[in-house]
Amino acid sequence: MQITPLRKIRLEKQLTIAEVAAAINYDVGNLSRLERGAQTASLEIAEKLVKFYEKKITEMQILYPQRYM
């Protein structure tokens, strides 16, 4: 199984999915689906994630993870 850029950065920062979800005020289940590529992020959530990860990931990597795997 390939890892999406979103999951990769979370693992590199040694954060739990619950920690990230709480930080951006987002549902854990939805974030899990985003990380697996099973759901597409809204632009608002993509922006929150970029800000949370201090621009170490781009909106493009979040919105189109298959291009970066």
C-alpha positions in Angstrom: 0.0 0.0 0.0 1.3 3.4 -0.9 1.3 6.2 1.6 -0.3 9.5 0.8 1.7 12.7 1.4 -0.8 13.6 4.1 -0.2 10.4 6.1 3.6 10.6 5.4 4.0 14.0 7.0 1.9 13.1 10.0 4.0 10.0 10.6 7.2 11.9 10.2 6.0 14.4 12.8 5.1 11.5 15.1 1.5 12.8 15.6 -1.6 10.7 16.0 -4.5 11.2 13.7 -6.6 12.3 16.7 -4.1 15.0 17.6 -4.2 16.4 14.0 -8.0 16.2 13.9 -8.3 18.0 17.2 -5.9 20.7 16.1 -7.8 21.5 12.9 -11.3 20.8 14.5 -12.1 18.0 12.1 -13.6 14.5 12.4 -11.1 11.7 13.0 -12.9 9.4 10.6 -12.9 11.9 7.8 -9.3 12.7 8.3 -8.5 9.0 8.2 -10.3 8.7 4.9 -8.4 11.8 3.5 -5.1 10.1 4.5 -6.1 6.9 2.7 -7.2 8.8 -0.4 -10.7 7.4 0.1 -12.2 10.9 0.4 -11.3 14.3 -1.1 -10.6 17.2 1.1 -12.5 20.5 0.8 -10.4 23.5 0.0 -11.0 24.8 3.6 -9.7 21.6 5.2 -6.7 21.5 2.8 -5.8 25.1 3.8 -6.1 24.2 7.5 -3.8 21.2 7.1 -1.2 23.3 5.1 -1.2 25.9 7.9 -1.1 23.2 10.7 1.9 21.5 9.0 3.6 24.9 8.5 3.6 24.6 4.7 5.6 21.4 4.7 2.8 20.0 2.5 0.9 21.8 -0.3 -2.8 22.0 -1.1 -2.1 20.1 -4.3 -0.6 17.2 -2.4 -3.7 17.1 -0.2 -6.3 17.6 -2.9 -4.6 15.3 -5.5 -2.5 12.7 -3.4 -2.4 10.1 -6.2 -0.1 12.5 -8.2 2.5 12.5 -5.4 2.5 8.8 -4.3 
